[in-house]
């Protein structure tokens, strides 16, 4: 993993730690403001969902929510 990828992952996890559940568009917009690369942000979110670090609930194609699966474990890994 390169440094940009680590920065994006950290930012995604930080936002989810603050917010709990958050809508997918809100999450990506907040991360893109800090990092600036939309394609990499979507890749990292998909990677985190596949690895099981974050959960994804799909209500419809336009309404997707993300949340941390295990908050205490995620905080310990970041520290």
MDTraj code that builds the backbone (N, CA, C; nanometers):
import mdtraj as md
import numpy as np

residues = "UNK UNK UNK UNK UNK UNK UNK UNK UNK UNK UNK UNK UNK UNK UNK UNK UNK UNK UNK UNK UNK UNK UNK UNK UNK UNK UNK UNK UNK UNK UNK UNK UNK UNK UNK UNK UNK UNK UNK UNK UNK UNK UNK UNK UNK UNK UNK UNK UNK UNK UNK UNK UNK UNK UNK UNK UNK UNK UNK UNK UNK UNK UNK UNK UNK UNK UNK UNK UNK UNK UNK UNK UNK UNK UNK UNK UNK UNK UNK".split()
xyz = np.array([
    [0.0831, -0.1192, 0.0000],
    [0.0000, 0.0000, 0.0000],
    [0.0868, 0.1245, 0.0000],
    [0.0505, 0.2205, -0.0774],
    [0.1268, 0.3449, -0.0771],
    [0.0689, 0.4426, 0.0254],
    [0.1352, 0.5563, 0.0387],
    [0.0946, 0.6515, 0.1432],
    [-0.0431, 0.7113, 0.1172],
    [-0.0772, 0.7365, -0.0102],
    [-0.2103, 0.7909, -0.0408],
    [-0.3197, 0.6952, 0.0035],
    [-0.2986, 0.5687, -0.0209],
    [-0.3955, 0.4675, 0.0183],
    [-0.4128, 0.4636, 0.1701],
    [-0.3027, 0.4729, 0.2432],
    [-0.3099, 0.4737, 0.3896],
    [-0.3812, 0.5984, 0.4413],
    [-0.3574, 0.7112, 0.3792],
    [-0.4226, 0.8361, 0.4189],
    [-0.5731, 0.8257, 0.3963],
    [-0.6119, 0.7715, 0.2826],
    [-0.7541, 0.7569, 0.2503],
    [-0.8213, 0.6621, 0.3491],
    [-0.7577, 0.5469, 0.3759],
    [-0.8133, 0.4504, 0.4714],
    [-0.8315, 0.5138, 0.6097],
    [-0.7288, 0.5840, 0.6547],
    [-0.7350, 0.6480, 0.7859],
    [-0.8470, 0.7501, 0.7916],
    [-0.8628, 0.8271, 0.6861],
    [-0.9680, 0.9292, 0.6818],
    [-1.1069, 0.8651, 0.6816],
    [-1.1246, 0.7574, 0.6070],
    [-1.2532, 0.6875, 0.6040],
    [-1.2878, 0.6358, 0.7428],
    [-1.1922, 0.5696, 0.8073],
    [-1.2158, 0.5142, 0.9402],
    [-1.2389, 0.6236, 1.0437],
    [-1.1683, 0.7363, 1.0296],
    [-1.1873, 0.8483, 1.1225],
    [-1.3291, 0.9041, 1.1100],
    [-1.3757, 0.9225, 0.9892],
    [-1.5102, 0.9763, 0.9667],
    [-1.6152, 0.8793, 1.0208],
    [-1.5957, 0.7500, 0.9984],
    [-1.6910, 0.6517, 1.0491],
    [-1.6881, 0.6440, 1.2014],
    [-1.5708, 0.6633, 1.2619],
    [-1.5621, 0.6670, 1.4089],
    [-1.6408, 0.7848, 1.4645],
    [-1.6334, 0.8986, 1.3975],
    [-1.7047, 1.0187, 1.4420],
    [-1.8552, 1.0068, 1.4224],
    [-1.8945, 0.9547, 1.3060],
    [-2.0341, 0.9613, 1.2649],
    [-2.1173, 0.8390, 1.2980],
    [-2.0550, 0.7252, 1.3149],
    [-2.1328, 0.6019, 1.3280],
    [-2.1765, 0.5585, 1.1904],
    [-2.3063, 0.5601, 1.1648],
    [-2.3570, 0.5305, 1.0313],
    [-2.3520, 0.6577, 0.9483],
    [-2.3147, 0.6433, 0.8230],
    [-2.3123, 0.7591, 0.7336],
    [-2.3486, 0.7132, 0.5928],
    [-2.4181, 0.7991, 0.5241],
    [-2.4576, 0.7697, 0.3872],
    [-2.3348, 0.7699, 0.2964],
    [-2.3339, 0.6840, 0.1970],
    [-2.2193, 0.6668, 0.1082],
    [-2.1745, 0.7938, 0.0383],
    [-2.2692, 0.8735, -0.0110],
    [-2.2323, 0.9962, -0.0812],
    [-2.1688, 1.0971, 0.0136],
    [-2.2205, 1.1057, 0.1358],
    [-2.1628, 1.1969, 0.2348],
    [-2.0204, 1.1551, 0.2705],
    [-2.0016, 1.0251, 0.2897],
    [-1.8690, 0.9730, 0.3232],
    [-1.7692, 1.0042, 0.2127],
    [-1.8035, 0.9728, 0.0903],
    [-1.7092, 0.9958, -0.0201],
    [-1.6818, 1.1443, -0.0392],
    [-1.7835, 1.2280, -0.0270],
    [-1.7614, 1.3722, -0.0430],
    [-1.6672, 1.4274, 0.0631],
    [-1.6827, 1.3824, 0.1872],
    [-1.5955, 1.4305, 0.2952],
    [-1.4516, 1.3838, 0.2758],
    [-1.4345, 1.2597, 0.2310],
    [-1.2994, 1.2074, 0.2091],
    [-1.2358, 1.2748, 0.0882],
    [-1.3119, 1.2955, -0.0178],
    [-1.2591, 1.3604, -0.1385],
    [-1.2139, 1.5028, -0.1088],
    [-1.2853, 1.5737, -0.0217],
    [-1.2434, 1.7090, 0.0161],
    [-1.1038, 1.7089, 0.0769],
    [-1.0747, 1.6072, 0.1590],
    [-0.9436, 1.5993, 0.2245],
    [-0.8372, 1.5432, 0.1321],
    [-0.8699, 1.4390, 0.0558],
    [-0.7706, 1.3674, -0.0234],
    [-0.7727, 1.4102, -0.1693],
    [-0.8916, 1.4156, -0.2283],
    [-0.9040, 1.4708, -0.3616],
    [-0.9074, 1.3747, -0.4786],
    [-0.8959, 1.2437, -0.4586],
    [-0.8978, 1.1503, -0.5701],
    [-1.0172, 1.0565, -0.5569],
    [-1.1205, 1.0810, -0.6358],
    [-1.2468, 1.0083, -0.6241],
    [-1.2314, 0.8591, -0.6510],
    [-1.1563, 0.8243, -0.7528],
    [-1.1398, 0.6841, -0.7902],
    [-1.0737, 0.6034, -0.6779],
    [-0.9713, 0.6606, -0.6171],
    [-0.9020, 0.5917, -0.5083],
    [-0.9902, 0.5791, -0.3846],
    [-1.0728, 0.6790, -0.3589],
    [-1.1632, 0.6753, -0.2437],
    [-1.2613, 0.5600, -0.2591],
    [-1.3229, 0.5475, -0.3759],
    [-1.4169, 0.4380, -0.3985],
    [-1.3475, 0.3025, -0.3898],
    [-1.2249, 0.2924, -0.4393],
    [-1.1482, 0.1684, -0.4302],
    [-1.1220, 0.1288, -0.2857],
    [-1.0821, 0.2265, -0.2043],
    [-1.0513, 0.1977, -0.0643],
    [-1.1762, 0.1598, 0.0146],
    [-1.2888, 0.2250, -0.0134],
    [-1.4142, 0.1889, 0.0534],
    [-1.4508, 0.0447, 0.0184],
    [-1.4400, 0.0082, -0.1078],
    [-1.4688, -0.1295, -0.1499],
    [-1.3751, -0.2283, -0.0830],
    [-1.2493, -0.1915, -0.0726],
    [-1.1498, -0.2775, -0.0085],
    [-1.1819, -0.2981, 0.1393],
    [-1.2213, -0.1922, 0.2075],
    [-1.2573, -0.2016, 0.3491],
    [-1.3821, -0.2868, 0.3700],
    [-1.4769, -0.2776, 0.2784],
    [-1.5989, -0.3588, 0.2882],
    [-1.5629, -0.5062, 0.2662],
    [-1.4796, -0.5347, 0.1658],
    [-1.4405, -0.6726, 0.1375],
    [-1.3619, -0.7346, 0.2524],
    [-1.2785, -0.6548, 0.3185],
    [-1.1976, -0.7074, 0.4282],
    [-1.2795, -0.7221, 0.5573],
    [-1.3983, -0.6630, 0.5595],
    [-1.4856, -0.6765, 0.6753],
    [-1.4642, -0.5705, 0.7821],
    [-1.3808, -0.4704, 0.7547],
    [-1.3571, -0.3647, 0.8537],
    [-1.4773, -0.2718, 0.8673],
    [-1.5465, -0.2489, 0.7563],
    [-1.6670, -0.1666, 0.7614],
    [-1.7826, -0.2449, 0.7001],
    [-1.9034, -0.2113, 0.7439],
    [-2.0231, -0.2771, 0.6936],
    [-2.0957, -0.1886, 0.5937],
    [-2.1650, -0.2516, 0.5017],
    [-2.2374, -0.1786, 0.3978],
    [-2.3813, -0.2269, 0.3975],
    [-2.4749, -0.1312, 0.4109],
    [-2.6177, -0.1623, 0.4000],
    [-2.6714, -0.0900, 0.2778],
    [-2.7324, -0.1665, 0.1896],
    [-2.7830, -0.1079, 0.0665],
    [-2.9354, -0.1066, 0.0718],
    [-2.9927, 0.0128, 0.0814],
    [-3.1379, 0.0282, 0.0857],
    [-3.1947, 0.0384, -0.0550],
    [-3.1244, 0.1083, -0.1397],
    [-3.1548, 0.1162, -0.2820],
    [-3.0245, 0.1512, -0.3515],
    [-3.0265, 0.1591, -0.4822],
    [-2.9032, 0.1883, -0.5552],
    [-2.8451, 0.3241, -0.5181],
    [-2.9306, 0.4173, -0.4827],
    [-2.8838, 0.5516, -0.4489],
    [-2.8697, 0.5756, -0.2988],
    [-2.9157, 0.4811, -0.2162],
    [-2.9063, 0.4984, -0.0713],
    [-2.8283, 0.3819, -0.0103],
    [-2.6995, 0.4073, 0.0125],
    [-2.6102, 0.3086, 0.0723],
    [-2.5524, 0.3700, 0.1988],
    [-2.5517, 0.2927, 0.3074],
    [-2.4945, 0.3392, 0.4335],
    [-2.3752, 0.2524, 0.4710],
    [-2.2754, 0.3167, 0.5321],
    [-2.1566, 0.2466, 0.5804],
    [-2.1438, 0.2689, 0.7299],
    [-2.0894, 0.1678, 0.7993],
    [-2.0629, 0.1802, 0.9423],
    [-1.9478, 0.0864, 0.9776],
    [-1.8809, 0.1154, 1.0888],
    [-1.7747, 0.0287, 1.1374],
    [-1.8348, -0.0983, 1.1942],
    [-1.7727, -0.2127, 1.1655],
    [-1.8218, -0.3394, 1.2192],
    [-1.7844, -0.3566, 1.3650],
    [-1.6594, -0.3309, 1.3998],
    [-1.6142, -0.3469, 1.5373],
    [-1.5374, -0.2214, 1.5758],
    [-1.6036, -0.1263, 1.6389],
    [-1.5463, 0.0047, 1.6667],
    [-1.4249, -0.0046, 1.7575],
    [-1.4318, -0.0794, 1.8663],
    [-1.3193, -0.0849, 1.9610],
    [-1.1959, -0.1454, 1.8969],
    [-1.2122, -0.2482, 1.8158],
    [-1.0985, -0.3105, 1.7479],
    [-1.0380, -0.2151, 1.6461],
    [-1.1226, -0.1408, 1.5749],
    [-1.0748, -0.0462, 1.4747],
    [-0.9935, 0.0667, 1.5398],
    [-1.0398, 0.1159, 1.6532],
    [-0.9672, 0.2234, 1.7225],
    [-0.8330, 0.1736, 1.7704],
    [-0.8279, 0.0532, 1.8246],
    [-0.7021, -0.0031, 1.8709],
    [-0.6029, -0.0223, 1.7556],
    [-0.6513, -0.0640, 1.6394],
    [-0.5636, -0.0826, 1.5232],
    [-0.5064, 0.0499, 1.4755],
    [-0.5867, 0.1565, 1.4825],
    [-0.5381, 0.2877, 1.4388],
    [-0.4333, 0.3438, 1.5341],
    [-0.4492, 0.3159, 1.6635],
    [-0.3537, 0.3669, 1.7618],
    [-0.2271, 0.2862, 1.7551],
])
top = md.Topology()
chain = top.add_chain()
for i, resn in enumerate(residues, 1):
    res = top.add_residue(resn, chain, resSeq=i)
    for name in ("N", "CA", "C"):
        top.add_atom(name, md.element.get_by_symbol(name[0]), res)
traj = md.Trajectory(xyz[None], top)
